[in-house]
């Protein structure tokens, strides 16, 4: 999808994916609260980035849609927190080097294999040694449910794919499961999900 496509999807009064964070993120609140800074990748209308800010983190939310991030700022204001937002094209984004304690990607499956590989590499680069990556998405079985996400199988995650992509990290949890979710009109119903929690080893620090 193009930046224009996302602007059109977000150009509505309601929040496409709701105003509450993903259940996955809530389940890892204890990890989040131990950290001080977070990068929210493809954060859209900000439901996850705003929640991270509510946990006391300094949050940098990036997305291709200026309209989405405008709604993210409005949501943050309504919750009494602040976030930094940046409109970026992830195909050209200059990922910061070892800058964030937490890097979060929630349903960022708009990207085909080549761009996805670049995004995953960028997320690893942006994470400080000792920091944690939190990734949540759909498995190929989601195509049968049809309750959200891409309609292209190559954009979906398997455990093998994530193990390979994040082999330089220490994977502490990799879980595949089906669950009912209700996240606005964009994600609603029984879904085929996959969660990854991984830590960047201290020895990956720059020499």
C-alpha positions in Angstrom: 0.0 0.0 0.0 1.1 3.5 -0.7 1.2 6.5 1.6 -1.9 7.8 -0.2 -3.7 4.5 0.5 -3.0 4.7 4.2 -4.0 8.4 4.3 -7.3 7.4 2.8 -7.8 4.6 5.2 -7.1 6.8 8.2 -9.1 9.8 7.0 -12.2 9.2 9.1 -13.4 10.3 12.5 -13.1 6.9 14.1 -9.8 5.0 14.7 -9.5 2.2 12.1 -7.8 -0.2 14.6 -9.4 1.3 17.7 -7.8 3.5 20.4 -6.6 0.8 22.8 -3.3 -1.1 22.4 -3.0 -4.6 21.2 -3.5 -7.3 23.9 -0.1 -8.6 23.0 1.5 -5.3 24.2 -0.6 -5.2 27.4 0.6 -8.7 28.2 4.2 -7.5 28.2 3.6 -4.4 30.3 6.2 -5.5 32.9 8.9 -5.6 30.3 7.9 -2.2 28.9 7.8 -0.5 32.3 11.4 -1.5 32.9 12.5 0.6 29.9 12.8 4.3 29.2 12.5 4.7 25.4 10.6 3.1 22.6 10.3 3.1 18.8 6.8 2.3 17.5 7.2 1.1 13.9 4.4 1.8 11.5 2.4 3.1 14.4 -0.5 4.4 12.3 -3.1 6.2 14.5 -1.0 5.7 17.5 -2.9 3.3 19.7 0.2 1.4 20.7 2.6 4.3 20.8 0.3 6.3 23.1 0.0 3.3 25.4 3.7 3.1 25.6 3.9 6.7 26.6 1.3 6.1 29.3 3.7 3.5 30.7 6.3 6.3 31.1 8.4 5.8 28.0 9.7 8.4 25.7 8.1 7.3 22.4 9.1 7.9 18.8 6.3 6.8 16.5 7.0 6.5 12.8 4.5 5.9 9.9 4.0 6.7 6.3 0.7 8.5 6.9 0.6 12.1 8.1 -3.1 11.7 8.7 -2.6 8.7 10.9 0.1 10.4 12.9 -2.0 13.5 13.3 -4.6 11.3 14.9 -1.9 9.7 17.0 -1.0 13.2 18.4 -4.7 13.9 19.1 -5.0 10.6 20.9 -1.9 11.3 23.0 -3.2 14.8 23.9 -6.6 13.3 25.0 -4.7 10.8 27.2 -2.5 13.5 28.8 0.8 12.2 27.4 3.2 13.2 24.6 4.8 11.3 21.8 7.2 12.3 19.0 5.9 11.4 15.5 7.8 11.3 12.2 6.4 10.7 8.7 8.7 8.2 7.0 8.9 5.9 4.1 10.3 2.7 5.6 11.9 1.7 2.3 14.2 4.8 2.7 14.3 5.3 6.5 17.7 5.9 8.1 17.3 3.7 11.1 19.0 5.1 14.2 21.9 3.1 15.6 21.3 1.4 19.0 19.0 4.2 20.2 15.9 2.5 21.8 15.3 0.3 24.8 12.1 -1.2 23.2 11.3 -1.6 19.5 7.7 -2.5 18.8 6.1 -3.7 15.6 2.3 -4.5 15.7 0.7 -5.9 12.6 3.3 -4.3 10.3 2.6 -6.7 7.5 2.1 -4.3 4.6 5.6 -5.2 3.4 6.6 -7.9 1.0 9.7 -10.1 1.7 12.4 -7.7 0.5 11.1 -4.6 2.3 10.2 -6.8 5.4 13.8 -8.0 5.6 15.1 -4.4 5.5 12.6 -3.4 8.2 13.6 -6.3 10.4 17.2 -5.4 10.0 16.5 -1.8 10.8 14.6 -2.8 13.9 17.6 -4.8 15.1 19.9 -1.9 14.4 17.7 0.6 16.3 17.7 -1.6 19.4 20.2 -1.0 22.1 22.2 -4.0 23.4 20.1 -5.4 26.2 16.9 -3.9 24.7 13.8 -5.9 23.8 12.0 -6.3 20.5 8.3 -6.9 20.6 6.7 -8.2 17.3 3.1 -9.2 16.8 1.4 -10.3 13.6 -0.6 -12.8 11.6 0.3 -16.3 10.4 -0.6 -17.7 6.9 -3.7 -19.4 8.5 -5.1 -15.9 8.8 -6.1 -16.0 5.1 -8.8 -18.5 6.0 -10.2 -16.4 8.8 -10.3 -13.2 6.7 -10.7 -11.0 9.8 -7.9 -8.5 9.0 -4.4 -8.2 7.7 -2.9 -8.6 4.2 -4.4 -11.0 1.6 -0.9 -12.0 0.4 0.6 -15.0 2.0 4.2 -13.9 1.5 3.5 -11.0 3.9 2.5 -13.2 6.8 4.8 -14.7 9.4 5.8 -18.2 10.4 7.9 -19.2 13.3 10.7 -20.4 11.0 10.7 -17.0 9.2 11.0 -15.1 12.4 13.6 -17.4 13.9 15.8 -16.8 10.8 15.2 -13.0 10.6 16.0 -12.5 14.3 18.7 -15.1 14.7 21.2 -12.5 16.0 18.9 -11.8 18.9 18.1 -14.0 21.9 14.5 -15.1 21.4 12.8 -15.5 24.7 9.3 -16.2 23.4 7.9 -17.3 20.0 4.3 -18.3 20.2 1.7 -19.2 17.5 -2.0 -19.3 18.5 -5.5 -18.5 17.5 -7.5 -15.9 19.4 -10.5 -13.6 19.1 -9.5 -10.0 18.8 -11.5 -6.8 18.6 -9.4 -3.8 17.4 -11.6 -1.3 15.7 -13.1 -2.4 12.3 -9.6 -3.2 10.9 -8.9 -6.3 13.1 -12.0 -8.0 14.3 -12.8 -11.7 14.9 -11.0 -15.0 15.3 -7.4 -14.6 14.1 -4.2 -16.6 13.5 -1.6 -14.8 15.5 2.1 -15.0 16.2 4.2 -13.2 18.9 7.9 -12.7 19.2 9.8 -11.4 22.1 13.6 -11.1 21.7 16.5 -9.4 23.4 19.6 -7.9 21.7 22.7 -9.5 23.3 25.2 -7.1 24.9 27.9 -8.6 22.8 26.2 -7.1 19.7 27.2 -3.7 20.8 29.4 -1.9 18.3 33.1 -2.7 18.6 
